[in-house]
Amino acid sequence: MLQGFKDFMMKGNVIDLAVAVIIGAAFSQVVTALTDSVLMPLISALVGSPNFDSFAVLELNGNEIRFGVLLTAAVNFLLIAAAVYFVIVLPMNKMIEARNRRLGIEPEEDAVAEDVQLLTDIRDLLTAQAKAQGTDQLADHSRDESSGRHAE
């Protein structure tokens, strides 16, 4: 029983996941610093405080229902996602593209899924078959008209 657990823990996927969690935890401090020290003060300077906690507060039987807290969390999420994308992901993608161009590596074309390729082939065959039948029927129709007979 312990050998099975040891084998499971030593698989590459578990180790990769553990490393990813540790790096993610460390990276969250970078994102938090960027958000708290750069983005939020910038947004506060432009539009005022990005805190909507007191927005849309309802009172029901003496209890406060604060929709603004949810709105603040959603705005903060969008700000963090935008910060990560524009400050980290986008520049990293540009650096990778520049490196690949410098090394002469061409971007891979997206592979078409096998089922989509099969459906495309079926469509093309049906189109070709319909055109061939349409040509044959047109030829039969014109032959019938020239001989004075009408196709039934």
Solvent accessible surface area in square Angstrom, and as a share of the most:
residue,aa,sasa,rsa
1,M,211,0.94
2,L,146,0.72
3,Q,111,0.49
4,G,45,0.43
5,F,122,0.51
6,K,120,0.51
7,D,74,0.38
8,F,108,0.45
9,M,73,0.33
10,M,130,0.58
11,K,118,0.50
12,G,49,0.47
13,N,122,0.62
14,V,30,0.17
15,I,80,0.41
16,D,93,0.48
17,L,117,0.58
18,A,47,0.36
19,V,75,0.43
20,A,57,0.45
21,V,95,0.55
22,I,120,0.61
23,I,107,0.54
24,G,38,0.37
25,A,63,0.49
26,A,61,0.47
27,F,77,0.32
28,S,56,0.36
29,Q,134,0.59
30,V,83,0.48
31,V,15,0.08
32,T,72,0.42
33,A,55,0.43
34,L,30,0.15
35,T,5,0.03
36,D,84,0.44
37,S,80,0.51
38,V,79,0.45
39,L,35,0.17
40,M,35,0.16
41,P,65,0.41
42,L,95,0.47
43,I,36,0.18
44,S,43,0.28
45,A,85,0.66
46,L,132,0.66
47,V,119,0.68
48,G,34,0.33
49,S,83,0.53
50,P,17,0.10
51,N,86,0.44
52,F,68,0.28
53,D,44,0.23
54,S,95,0.61
55,F,122,0.51
56,A,47,0.36
57,V,54,0.31
58,L,99,0.49
59,E,127,0.57
60,L,111,0.55
61,N,143,0.74
62,G,62,0.59
63,N,99,0.51
64,E,100,0.45
65,I,66,0.34
66,R,107,0.39
67,F,104,0.43
68,G,0,0.00
69,V,70,0.40
70,L,127,0.63
71,L,69,0.34
72,T,18,0.11
73,A,56,0.44
74,A,44,0.34
75,V,37,0.21
76,N,42,0.21
77,F,137,0.57
78,L,114,0.57
79,L,29,0.15
80,I,64,0.32
81,A,44,0.34
82,A,41,0.32
83,A,3,0.03
84,V,39,0.22
85,Y,98,0.37
86,F,124,0.52
87,V,79,0.45
88,I,48,0.25
89,V,57,0.33
90,L,60,0.30
91,P,54,0.34
92,M,94,0.42
93,N,67,0.35
94,K,114,0.48
95,M,119,0.53
96,I,73,0.37
97,E,83,0.37
98,A,41,0.32
99,R,109,0.40
100,N,35,0.18
101,R,169,0.62
102,R,180,0.66
103,L,110,0.55
104,G,55,0.53
105,I,91,0.46
106,E,137,0.61
107,P,118,0.74
108,E,163,0.73
109,E,162,0.72
110,D,139,0.72
111,A,101,0.78
112,V,91,0.53
113,A,55,0.43
114,E,151,0.68
115,D,90,0.47
116,V,77,0.45
117,Q,81,0.36
118,L,107,0.53
119,L,118,0.59
120,T,42,0.24
121,D,59,0.31
122,I,79,0.40
123,R,144,0.53
124,D,70,0.36
125,L,128,0.64
126,L,108,0.54
127,T,63,0.36
128,A,58,0.45
129,Q,99,0.44
130,A,61,0.47
131,K,139,0.59
132,A,56,0.43
133,Q,96,0.43
134,G,36,0.34
135,T,87,0.51
136,D,88,0.45
137,Q,124,0.55
138,L,122,0.61
139,A,46,0.36
140,D,65,0.34
141,H,88,0.39
142,S,60,0.39
143,R,143,0.52
144,D,24,0.13
145,E,103,0.46
146,S,96,0.62
147,S,69,0.45
148,G,59,0.57
149,R,156,0.57
150,H,159,0.71
151,A,67,0.52
152,E,217,0.97
